[in-house]
Amino acid sequence: MNTEQFDDDLSNKALPFWVLWGGPIVIMLSLNFMRLPIEWTTGVLAAGFAWMAVGCAVNARRCHRRHCYYASPILLLGAVLVLLVGFGFVNLGSGGLMYVTWGTFALVLLTFLPEKLFGKYKA
């Protein structure tokens, strides 16, 4: 492992990690316990996914973290799908927003597998 890549990885520093990924995840998960209008929930979910997508894109550029190369477009797609489902352009039933949200989280979790197989950072 390249020490410089490790040092440039924002996920290895507490404050950037919480600002870019931890905080948005906590906020998004807390929506399960709030009674907000669907428009607000949709906006918060979409903003959270977009925020994390930008964080991953920046991190991929900085340190070439393999997970971030894959997670960034997935998170961005999740943000777009949340908007489409939340505002009724795509109908996935009453649980559509939940399906998109948890599906996006599941796909992002899968992007850690290539790191186990090929290493954490690209050359």
Rosetta constraint file for C-alpha pairs under 8 A:
AtomPair CA 1 CA 5 HARMONIC 7.79 0.50
AtomPair CA 1 CA 6 HARMONIC 7.65 0.50
AtomPair CA 1 CA 121 HARMONIC 7.51 0.50
AtomPair CA 2 CA 6 HARMONIC 6.49 0.50
AtomPair CA 3 CA 7 HARMONIC 6.13 0.50
AtomPair CA 4 CA 8 HARMONIC 6.16 0.50
AtomPair CA 4 CA 63 HARMONIC 7.87 0.50
AtomPair CA 5 CA 9 HARMONIC 6.16 0.50
AtomPair CA 5 CA 62 HARMONIC 7.72 0.50
AtomPair CA 5 CA 63 HARMONIC 4.66 0.50
AtomPair CA 5 CA 64 HARMONIC 7.23 0.50
AtomPair CA 5 CA 121 HARMONIC 7.34 0.50
AtomPair CA 6 CA 12 HARMONIC 7.33 0.50
AtomPair CA 6 CA 63 HARMONIC 7.06 0.50
AtomPair CA 7 CA 12 HARMONIC 7.46 0.50
AtomPair CA 8 CA 59 HARMONIC 7.96 0.50
AtomPair CA 8 CA 62 HARMONIC 6.05 0.50
AtomPair CA 8 CA 63 HARMONIC 5.33 0.50
AtomPair CA 9 CA 13 HARMONIC 7.60 0.50
AtomPair CA 9 CA 59 HARMONIC 6.25 0.50
AtomPair CA 9 CA 62 HARMONIC 6.91 0.50
AtomPair CA 9 CA 63 HARMONIC 5.39 0.50
AtomPair CA 9 CA 65 HARMONIC 7.36 0.50
AtomPair CA 10 CA 16 HARMONIC 5.76 0.50
AtomPair CA 10 CA 17 HARMONIC 6.19 0.50
AtomPair CA 10 CA 59 HARMONIC 6.20 0.50
AtomPair CA 11 CA 16 HARMONIC 6.73 0.50
AtomPair CA 11 CA 17 HARMONIC 4.80 0.50
AtomPair CA 12 CA 17 HARMONIC 7.08 0.50
AtomPair CA 13 CA 17 HARMONIC 5.98 0.50
AtomPair CA 14 CA 18 HARMONIC 6.22 0.50
AtomPair CA 15 CA 19 HARMONIC 6.13 0.50
AtomPair CA 16 CA 20 HARMONIC 5.83 0.50
AtomPair CA 17 CA 21 HARMONIC 5.63 0.50
AtomPair CA 17 CA 22 HARMONIC 6.10 0.50
AtomPair CA 18 CA 22 HARMONIC 4.16 0.50
AtomPair CA 18 CA 23 HARMONIC 5.10 0.50
AtomPair CA 18 CA 24 HARMONIC 7.99 0.50
AtomPair CA 19 CA 23 HARMONIC 5.60 0.50
AtomPair CA 19 CA 24 HARMONIC 7.47 0.50
AtomPair CA 20 CA 24 HARMONIC 7.02 0.50
AtomPair CA 20 CA 51 HARMONIC 6.90 0.50
AtomPair CA 20 CA 52 HARMONIC 5.78 0.50
AtomPair CA 20 CA 55 HARMONIC 5.55 0.50
AtomPair CA 21 CA 25 HARMONIC 6.15 0.50
AtomPair CA 21 CA 52 HARMONIC 5.64 0.50
AtomPair CA 21 CA 55 HARMONIC 7.47 0.50
AtomPair CA 22 CA 26 HARMONIC 6.22 0.50
AtomPair CA 23 CA 27 HARMONIC 6.14 0.50
AtomPair CA 24 CA 28 HARMONIC 5.96 0.50
AtomPair CA 24 CA 48 HARMONIC 5.29 0.50
AtomPair CA 24 CA 49 HARMONIC 7.90 0.50
AtomPair CA 24 CA 51 HARMONIC 7.71 0.50
AtomPair CA 24 CA 52 HARMONIC 7.35 0.50
AtomPair CA 25 CA 29 HARMONIC 6.02 0.50
AtomPair CA 25 CA 48 HARMONIC 7.32 0.50
AtomPair CA 26 CA 30 HARMONIC 6.03 0.50
AtomPair CA 27 CA 31 HARMONIC 6.68 0.50
AtomPair CA 28 CA 32 HARMONIC 7.90 0.50
AtomPair CA 28 CA 44 HARMONIC 6.99 0.50
AtomPair CA 28 CA 45 HARMONIC 6.00 0.50
AtomPair CA 28 CA 48 HARMONIC 6.84 0.50
AtomPair CA 30 CA 34 HARMONIC 6.93 0.50
AtomPair CA 31 CA 35 HARMONIC 7.75 0.50
AtomPair CA 31 CA 36 HARMONIC 7.87 0.50
AtomPair CA 31 CA 41 HARMONIC 6.93 0.50
AtomPair CA 36 CA 40 HARMONIC 6.18 0.50
AtomPair CA 36 CA 41 HARMONIC 6.22 0.50
AtomPair CA 37 CA 41 HARMONIC 6.43 0.50
AtomPair CA 38 CA 42 HARMONIC 5.93 0.50
AtomPair CA 38 CA 86 HARMONIC 6.83 0.50
AtomPair CA 39 CA 43 HARMONIC 6.12 0.50
AtomPair CA 39 CA 86 HARMONIC 6.90 0.50
AtomPair CA 39 CA 87 HARMONIC 7.06 0.50
AtomPair CA 40 CA 44 HARMONIC 6.13 0.50
AtomPair CA 41 CA 45 HARMONIC 6.10 0.50
AtomPair CA 42 CA 46 HARMONIC 6.02 0.50
AtomPair CA 42 CA 82 HARMONIC 6.32 0.50
AtomPair CA 42 CA 83 HARMONIC 6.23 0.50
AtomPair CA 42 CA 86 HARMONIC 5.31 0.50
AtomPair CA 42 CA 87 HARMONIC 7.55 0.50
AtomPair CA 42 CA 97 HARMONIC 7.87 0.50
AtomPair CA 43 CA 47 HARMONIC 5.93 0.50
AtomPair CA 43 CA 83 HARMONIC 7.38 0.50
AtomPair CA 44 CA 48 HARMONIC 5.96 0.50
AtomPair CA 45 CA 49 HARMONIC 6.21 0.50
AtomPair CA 45 CA 79 HARMONIC 7.05 0.50
AtomPair CA 45 CA 82 HARMONIC 6.94 0.50
AtomPair CA 45 CA 101 HARMONIC 7.72 0.50
AtomPair CA 46 CA 50 HARMONIC 6.07 0.50
AtomPair CA 46 CA 78 HARMONIC 7.40 0.50
AtomPair CA 46 CA 79 HARMONIC 4.23 0.50
AtomPair CA 46 CA 80 HARMONIC 6.94 0.50
AtomPair CA 46 CA 82 HARMONIC 5.83 0.50
AtomPair CA 46 CA 83 HARMONIC 6.33 0.50
AtomPair CA 47 CA 51 HARMONIC 5.89 0.50
AtomPair CA 47 CA 79 HARMONIC 6.96 0.50
AtomPair CA 48 CA 52 HARMONIC 6.20 0.50
AtomPair CA 48 CA 79 HARMONIC 7.75 0.50
AtomPair CA 49 CA 53 HARMONIC 6.04 0.50
AtomPair CA 49 CA 75 HARMONIC 5.23 0.50
AtomPair CA 49 CA 76 HARMONIC 6.32 0.50
AtomPair CA 49 CA 78 HARMONIC 6.45 0.50
AtomPair CA 49 CA 79 HARMONIC 5.16 0.50
AtomPair CA 50 CA 54 HARMONIC 6.26 0.50
AtomPair CA 50 CA 75 HARMONIC 6.44 0.50
AtomPair CA 50 CA 76 HARMONIC 5.42 0.50
AtomPair CA 50 CA 79 HARMONIC 5.69 0.50
AtomPair CA 51 CA 55 HARMONIC 6.29 0.50
AtomPair CA 52 CA 56 HARMONIC 6.14 0.50
AtomPair CA 52 CA 72 HARMONIC 7.39 0.50
AtomPair CA 52 CA 75 HARMONIC 6.86 0.50
AtomPair CA 53 CA 57 HARMONIC 6.14 0.50
AtomPair CA 53 CA 71 HARMONIC 7.09 0.50
AtomPair CA 53 CA 72 HARMONIC 4.29 0.50
AtomPair CA 53 CA 73 HARMONIC 6.74 0.50
AtomPair CA 53 CA 74 HARMONIC 7.74 0.50
AtomPair CA 53 CA 75 HARMONIC 5.09 0.50
AtomPair CA 53 CA 76 HARMONIC 5.53 0.50
AtomPair CA 54 CA 58 HARMONIC 6.10 0.50
AtomPair CA 54 CA 72 HARMONIC 6.82 0.50
AtomPair CA 55 CA 59 HARMONIC 6.07 0.50
AtomPair CA 55 CA 72 HARMONIC 7.80 0.50
AtomPair CA 56 CA 60 HARMONIC 5.91 0.50
AtomPair CA 56 CA 68 HARMONIC 4.75 0.50
AtomPair CA 56 CA 69 HARMONIC 7.17 0.50
AtomPair CA 56 CA 71 HARMONIC 6.78 0.50
AtomPair CA 56 CA 72 HARMONIC 5.16 0.50
AtomPair CA 57 CA 61 HARMONIC 6.25 0.50
AtomPair CA 57 CA 68 HARMONIC 6.44 0.50
AtomPair CA 57 CA 69 HARMONIC 6.83 0.50
AtomPair CA 57 CA 72 HARMONIC 5.62 0.50
AtomPair CA 58 CA 62 HARMONIC 6.15 0.50
AtomPair CA 59 CA 63 HARMONIC 5.99 0.50
AtomPair CA 59 CA 64 HARMONIC 7.00 0.50
AtomPair CA 59 CA 65 HARMONIC 6.88 0.50
AtomPair CA 59 CA 68 HARMONIC 6.63 0.50
AtomPair CA 60 CA 64 HARMONIC 4.38 0.50
AtomPair CA 60 CA 65 HARMONIC 5.13 0.50
AtomPair CA 60 CA 66 HARMONIC 7.19 0.50
AtomPair CA 60 CA 68 HARMONIC 5.23 0.50
AtomPair CA 60 CA 69 HARMONIC 5.65 0.50
AtomPair CA 63 CA 121 HARMONIC 7.22 0.50
AtomPair CA 64 CA 68 HARMONIC 7.68 0.50
AtomPair CA 64 CA 69 HARMONIC 7.52 0.50
AtomPair CA 64 CA 121 HARMONIC 5.50 0.50
AtomPair CA 64 CA 122 HARMONIC 5.41 0.50
AtomPair CA 64 CA 123 HARMONIC 7.40 0.50
AtomPair CA 65 CA 69 HARMONIC 6.75 0.50
AtomPair CA 65 CA 120 HARMONIC 5.93 0.50
AtomPair CA 65 CA 121 HARMONIC 4.46 0.50
AtomPair CA 65 CA 122 HARMONIC 6.29 0.50
AtomPair CA 66 CA 70 HARMONIC 6.92 0.50
AtomPair CA 66 CA 114 HARMONIC 7.28 0.50
AtomPair CA 66 CA 115 HARMONIC 6.24 0.50
AtomPair CA 66 CA 119 HARMONIC 7.69 0.50
AtomPair CA 66 CA 120 HARMONIC 5.77 0.50
AtomPair CA 66 CA 121 HARMONIC 5.27 0.50
AtomPair CA 66 CA 122 HARMONIC 5.90 0.50
AtomPair CA 67 CA 71 HARMONIC 5.90 0.50
AtomPair CA 67 CA 111 HARMONIC 5.29 0.50
AtomPair CA 67 CA 112 HARMONIC 5.50 0.50
AtomPair CA 67 CA 114 HARMONIC 7.27 0.50
AtomPair CA 67 CA 115 HARMONIC 6.56 0.50
AtomPair CA 67 CA 120 HARMONIC 7.38 0.50
AtomPair CA 68 CA 72 HARMONIC 5.72 0.50
AtomPair CA 69 CA 73 HARMONIC 7.61 0.50
AtomPair CA 70 CA 74 HARMONIC 6.74 0.50
AtomPair CA 70 CA 108 HARMONIC 7.84 0.50
AtomPair CA 70 CA 111 HARMONIC 6.12 0.50
AtomPair CA 71 CA 75 HARMONIC 5.99 0.50
AtomPair CA 71 CA 107 HARMONIC 7.96 0.50
AtomPair CA 71 CA 108 HARMONIC 5.34 0.50
AtomPair CA 71 CA 111 HARMONIC 6.23 0.50
AtomPair CA 72 CA 76 HARMONIC 6.22 0.50
AtomPair CA 73 CA 77 HARMONIC 6.03 0.50
AtomPair CA 74 CA 78 HARMONIC 6.08 0.50
AtomPair CA 74 CA 104 HARMONIC 6.83 0.50
AtomPair CA 74 CA 107 HARMONIC 7.25 0.50
AtomPair CA 74 CA 108 HARMONIC 6.74 0.50
AtomPair CA 75 CA 79 HARMONIC 6.26 0.50
AtomPair CA 75 CA 104 HARMONIC 6.66 0.50
AtomPair CA 75 CA 108 HARMONIC 7.35 0.50
AtomPair CA 76 CA 80 HARMONIC 6.44 0.50
AtomPair CA 77 CA 81 HARMONIC 6.10 0.50
AtomPair CA 78 CA 82 HARMONIC 5.99 0.50
AtomPair CA 78 CA 100 HARMONIC 6.75 0.50
AtomPair CA 78 CA 101 HARMONIC 7.00 0.50
AtomPair CA 78 CA 104 HARMONIC 5.59 0.50
AtomPair CA 79 CA 83 HARMONIC 6.38 0.50
AtomPair CA 80 CA 84 HARMONIC 6.27 0.50
AtomPair CA 81 CA 85 HARMONIC 6.01 0.50
AtomPair CA 81 CA 100 HARMONIC 6.81 0.50
AtomPair CA 82 CA 86 HARMONIC 5.60 0.50
AtomPair CA 82 CA 97 HARMONIC 6.23 0.50
AtomPair CA 82 CA 100 HARMONIC 6.39 0.50
AtomPair CA 82 CA 101 HARMONIC 7.14 0.50
AtomPair CA 83 CA 87 HARMONIC 5.86 0.50
AtomPair CA 84 CA 88 HARMONIC 6.15 0.50
AtomPair CA 84 CA 89 HARMONIC 4.96 0.50
AtomPair CA 84 CA 90 HARMONIC 5.55 0.50
AtomPair CA 85 CA 89 HARMONIC 5.90 0.50
AtomPair CA 85 CA 90 HARMONIC 4.85 0.50
AtomPair CA 85 CA 91 HARMONIC 6.08 0.50
AtomPair CA 85 CA 92 HARMONIC 7.01 0.50
AtomPair CA 85 CA 96 HARMONIC 6.46 0.50
AtomPair CA 85 CA 97 HARMONIC 6.16 0.50
AtomPair CA 86 CA 96 HARMONIC 7.91 0.50
AtomPair CA 86 CA 97 HARMONIC 6.15 0.50
AtomPair CA 91 CA 96 HARMONIC 6.99 0.50
AtomPair CA 92 CA 96 HARMONIC 4.42 0.50
AtomPair CA 92 CA 97 HARMONIC 7.84 0.50
AtomPair CA 95 CA 99 HARMONIC 6.16 0.50
AtomPair CA 96 CA 100 HARMONIC 6.24 0.50
AtomPair CA 97 CA 101 HARMONIC 6.09 0.50
AtomPair CA 98 CA 102 HARMONIC 6.00 0.50
AtomPair CA 99 CA 103 HARMONIC 5.69 0.50
AtomPair CA 100 CA 104 HARMONIC 5.97 0.50
AtomPair CA 101 CA 105 HARMONIC 6.34 0.50
AtomPair CA 102 CA 106 HARMONIC 6.03 0.50
AtomPair CA 103 CA 107 HARMONIC 6.18 0.50
AtomPair CA 104 CA 108 HARMONIC 6.17 0.50
AtomPair CA 105 CA 109 HARMONIC 6.22 0.50
AtomPair CA 106 CA 110 HARMONIC 6.40 0.50
AtomPair CA 107 CA 111 HARMONIC 6.66 0.50
AtomPair CA 108 CA 112 HARMONIC 7.53 0.50
AtomPair CA 111 CA 115 HARMONIC 7.70 0.50
AtomPair CA 112 CA 116 HARMONIC 6.88 0.50
AtomPair CA 113 CA 117 HARMONIC 6.49 0.50
AtomPair CA 114 CA 118 HARMONIC 5.69 0.50
AtomPair CA 114 CA 119 HARMONIC 7.20 0.50
AtomPair CA 114 CA 120 HARMONIC 7.98 0.50
AtomPair CA 115 CA 119 HARMONIC 4.54 0.50
AtomPair CA 115 CA 120 HARMONIC 4.51 0.50
AtomPair CA 115 CA 121 HARMONIC 7.44 0.50
AtomPair CA 116 CA 120 HARMONIC 7.10 0.50
